[in-house]
Amino acid sequence: MGFVQSWEDLAKVAEARRTAEFYGAEMLTVMWETKPEIVERLLPAPLAPATKPIATAFVAYYPKTSFGPPYYEGALFLSAVYDGIEGNYCLAMPVTGDLAMAAGREVFGYPKKMANIQLKRNGSTMEASIERHGLCFFKLHARLTGTPNTSEFTDIVLNSSSEEGTVCYNVKHFFASDGGGFDYNPRLIRERVILRPKLAELGEAEVELSHSEYDPWAEVEIVRMLGAAYAVGDNTMLKGDVVAELDPIAFAPYAFLKWDAPYFLTGSA
């Protein structure tokens, strides 16, 4: 294969792109309750806050995928609703692989950035961290005791399990090359990820959020930690659908999730 592909190769690529498969995915997920006013401030219209102001974060290792080499990934979501369908709006998704970053940003609109990510297990204890620009802005410590911080966490995990998959919301957009706004009106993408865990363990979680100008995860304040879940299994990312077109002026303040805005404002780190 070269710079220009044959039609036969294009047909194979098109077939392979119908889904993204993750084999033996190792994921450590944590949830906490944050402040309702924080969720309201961070969600762009037409997304609306869900019944409870829940933040979800995970750190994962994908040893084998259908689209590229192994990589680590982290993410931060807020519970949100559009058109009566509840899901998770992605605020950030750091990764260690360039291909995974490009595919997630360009196809689904995930706000991906390159980062240093760690995920380690020692017996029933797990440690995870995410670092960019020399600053570790997210640290997660979990004890897989079988008992989460709250019983509410168990209910949320059980209720979120569905054959249809977990709903994710992203806003897909690209800045115009002439510097004058967007190439097209930003699009709200709704897609689903099916998780098929072969191993699942619950436990208590402790999270440390450190202030970062470039990765402001600390804005999503922790009011009450709910719990942690560790899982190993196969995941499938389904196709995404455009469910709404956003007002570009109204969306503009939310358009820098996948960029380090301080570079634009100061010209340096």
N, C-alpha and C positions, 0 to 999 in steps of 0.2 A: 504494500500500500504506500502511496506517495502523497504529494500535496493535493492532487486531484484524484477523486475516487471514481471507480467504474460504477455503472448503474447496478451491476450485480452486488458490489460491495455496499452501495447505498441501500439496497433492499435489505441486506443483512443487518445493517446499522439500524434501520427503521424498525425492524422486528425486535431487535435487542432493546431499543429505547421504549418499548411499550410499558415496561416496568423497570424499576431498579431493585436488584436483589442483594440482600446482605446475608451472608452465611456465617453462622457462629458468632453473631453480634453480641458483644459484652457491654451491658449498659448499667450504669448506676444513676438512678433517678431520685430526685428529692423534691418535695413540695412544701411550700409554706404559705401562710395567709399574710397578705400585705394590706395596705390601706386602700379603701375604695377610691379615695380621691387620686391616688397614684395611678390606679388602673384607668380611671376616667381621663387623666391628663396624657397618658402614653398611648392610648388607642386612637388611631385615626378613624374618622367617619368613613364609611357607614358601619364600622364595627361598634358594638355596644358591650359594656361590661356584662359578664355572666352574673348569676345570682350571688356567687361568693367570689371575693377578690383573691384568687389563687394564682400563685406563681409556681412554675415548674421549671426545674433545671436538670440537665443530665450531662454526664461525661461518658463517652462510649469509645470502644475500640472495635473496628471492623476489620477482622483478619482476612476476609475474602469478600469481594463484591463482583457483580456482573459488569461493572463499567470501569474498573481501574484497580490500582494497587491498594494494599492495606493503608489505613489511616486512622487517626484519632479525631474525635469531634466532641464539641460541647454545645450547649444551647440554653437559652433562656426564653421562656414563654409566659404570656399572660392569658388567663381564661377570657374568652370573648364569644360573642354571639353575632351571627348575621343571618337574617331571614329565618329566624327560629332555629337555626342549627348551631349548637355550641361546639366550640373547638378551642384551639390554642394559637394565639398570634405570636409570631416569632420576633423577638426583639434583637436577638443576636445568635450567631452560630459560628464560632471559631472552629477552624479545622487545621490539620497538619498536612493536607495534600492539595496540590494546586489543581489537579483535575477535578477533585471533589468540590473544591471551591467554585471553579468555573461552571460546572454543571448545575450546582445548586443555585447559584446567582442568576445565571443566564436563562435557565429553563423554568424554575419555579419561583424565582424572586427571593430566595432565602438570603438574609443579610450576612453572608459568610466573609470571614477574614482569616488570614493565616495567623497561627498562634503556636505557642509551646504548650502541650497538654500532657498531663500525667494521670494515670489510673493504675493503682496498685492494690493488691489484696494480700493480707497476711492473716491467715486463719479466718476468724469471723470479723476482722477489722478491714475497712477499706479506706483508702485515701485518694483524693482526686484534686487536681488543681489546673488552673488556666492562667497563662502568663503572656502578656504582650508588652513591647517597649520596656522590657526589664521589670515590669510590675506584675506581681501575682494578685489579680483582682478578685479571684474566686477560689476558695478552698473549701473542700467538703470532706468531712470525717464521718464515717458511718460504722455502726456496730450492728452486725446482722444477727440480732438476738431472737428474731421472730416476732418481736413486739415493737411496733413503731411508736413515735412520740405520742400520737393520739389514735384512738380507735376510728376517728373520722377518716384517717388516711386509708385504712383498710377498705372502708366503704367506697371511697373515691376510686381506688385501684380496681375494685371489683366491678363498679358501675361503668368504668371507662373501657372495660374489656368488651370488644365487639367484633363479630366476624366481618363487619363493614370497615373496621379500622378506626384509628384515631384521626380526628379532623385537625388539619393545620391550615392556618391562614397566613398569607404573605401578600405584600403589594409589589407587583412586578413593574419596574420602571427603569428608564435609562435617561441620563441627562443628554440634552441635545449637544451636538458637536460644535454649534455656533455659540454655546454658552447662554442661550436664551430660553431656558426652561427644560422641558422634557421632549423626547422624540415623539411621544404619543401620550395620551391621557393615561395616568397610572391605572393599573388593573388589579383588582382584588382577586387573588387566586385561592381556591379552596381545593385541597387535595388530602388524600388519606394514606395513612401508613398502617399496614397490618403487622402486628407483632405476634410471633408464634414462639413463646418462650418454652425451652426444654428444661430450664432450671429457673426457679424464682424464689427469692428470699427477701423477707421484710426486716426492717430494723430501725434503730434510732439514728437521727442525723444531727450534725452540727455544721453550720455553714458560716464562713467568714467572708464578708464582702468588703473589699478595700476600694477606696475612692480612686478612680482613674478618669482623666479627661477624655481618653480615647475609647474606653469600654466602661460606661457608667452603670454597671450592674448594681452598684450600691444604691442607686435611686429606687430600686424595688425593695423597699425596707421590709425587714422581717418582723412581723407582729407576733406570729405564733408558728413554730416549726411543726409540721404535720407528720413527717416520716420519710423513710428512704426505702427504695426497692432496688434489688440487684437481680438482673436477669441475663441469661445467655440463651440465644435462640436465633431463628431465622426471621428476617423482616422483609417486607415487600412494600416499596413505595409505588403507589398507583399514579395514574396520570392526573394532572391538575386541570381544573375548569375555571374559566374566567366567569365570575359570578356578579361582578359590578365594575363600572368604570368610574374613577374618582375625579373630583374637581382638582385640577393640578394646582391651583392657587391654595386651596384649603389643605392639600396634602404636602405642600412644599416644606413646612416645618418638620415633617416626619421623614424626610427623604434622605437622611444621612446615617441610617443604621448600618450601612455597609461601607461607610467612609469614615475616616478620622477627621472630623470637622475642624479640630484645632489646627491642623496643618494649613487649611484654607484661610483660617482667621489670623494666624500668626506667622505662617510661612516656615515654621520649624516645630520640632517636637518639644 
